[in-house]
Amino acid sequence: MTTNEEAVLRTLVELEARVAHLAAHKSGPSLLPLFEQLQQLTRSMPASTDPTLLHYLHKQSWQKARLWLEGREAENITGNCGHV
């Protein structure tokens, strides 16, 4: 896993934790900084990045990107675009 991919995974895990906190407590820190960080990380991915991961990141399919980065691609389901 590249340094960029590790940063994306860490950010996605943090996002998931914050969303769970918000769901349980109805308040918490803003998610906007994490979305901005993910967009910046997506823009900084090299051209050699796996096309599937890039697809998930560009479509903001955060859970699918996390599963892909964790080596759990088989758990992803086909989306509306026809891509897994």
C-alpha positions as CSV (number, residue, x, y, z in Angstrom):
1,M,0.0,0.0,0.0
2,T,1.4,3.4,-0.9
3,T,1.7,6.3,1.5
4,N,-1.2,8.1,-0.3
5,E,-3.4,5.0,0.0
6,E,-2.5,4.7,3.7
7,A,-3.5,8.3,4.3
8,V,-6.8,7.7,2.5
9,L,-7.5,4.6,4.6
10,R,-6.7,6.4,7.8
11,T,-9.0,9.3,6.8
12,L,-11.8,6.9,5.8
13,V,-11.6,5.0,9.1
14,E,-11.7,8.4,11.0
15,L,-14.7,9.5,8.9
16,E,-16.6,6.2,9.7
17,A,-15.9,6.7,13.4
18,R,-17.1,10.3,13.4
19,V,-20.3,9.3,11.5
20,A,-21.0,6.6,14.1
21,H,-20.4,9.1,16.9
22,L,-22.8,11.6,15.2
23,A,-25.5,8.9,14.8
24,A,-25.2,8.0,18.5
25,H,-24.9,11.5,20.0
26,K,-26.7,13.7,17.4
27,S,-23.7,16.2,17.6
28,G,-20.0,16.2,17.2
29,P,-17.2,17.6,15.1
30,S,-17.9,18.6,11.6
31,L,-17.3,16.1,8.8
32,L,-16.4,18.8,6.3
33,P,-12.7,18.8,7.0
34,L,-12.5,15.0,6.4
35,F,-14.4,15.4,3.1
36,E,-12.0,18.1,2.1
37,Q,-9.0,16.0,3.1
38,L,-10.3,13.1,1.1
39,Q,-10.8,15.3,-2.0
40,Q,-7.3,16.6,-1.7
41,L,-5.9,13.1,-1.3
42,T,-7.9,11.9,-4.3
43,R,-6.4,14.8,-6.4
44,S,-2.9,13.8,-5.3
45,M,-3.1,10.2,-6.3
46,P,-0.6,9.3,-9.0
47,A,-1.7,8.1,-12.4
48,S,-0.4,4.6,-11.5
49,T,-3.2,4.2,-8.8
50,D,-5.4,1.2,-9.4
51,P,-8.4,2.4,-11.5
52,T,-10.9,0.7,-9.3
53,L,-9.7,2.7,-6.3
54,L,-9.7,5.9,-8.3
55,H,-13.3,5.2,-9.4
56,Y,-14.4,4.8,-5.8
57,L,-12.6,7.9,-4.7
58,H,-13.9,10.1,-7.6
59,K,-17.5,8.8,-7.0
60,Q,-17.0,9.4,-3.3
61,S,-17.9,5.8,-2.6
62,W,-16.0,6.0,0.7
63,Q,-17.1,2.6,2.1
64,K,-16.2,0.8,-1.1
65,A,-12.8,2.6,-1.2
66,R,-12.2,1.6,2.5
67,L,-13.1,-2.1,1.7
68,W,-10.8,-2.0,-1.3
69,L,-7.9,-0.6,0.7
70,E,-8.4,-3.2,3.4
71,G,-8.2,-6.0,0.8
72,R,-12.0,-6.7,1.1
73,E,-13.0,-5.9,-2.4
74,A,-15.2,-9.1,-2.6
75,E,-17.5,-7.5,0.0
76,N,-18.3,-4.6,-2.3
77,I,-21.7,-4.7,-4.1
78,T,-22.4,-3.4,-7.6
79,G,-23.5,0.2,-7.6
80,N,-25.9,2.1,-9.8
81,C,-23.2,2.9,-12.3
82,G,-22.7,-0.9,-12.9
83,H,-19.3,-0.9,-11.3
84,V,-18.7,-3.0,-8.3
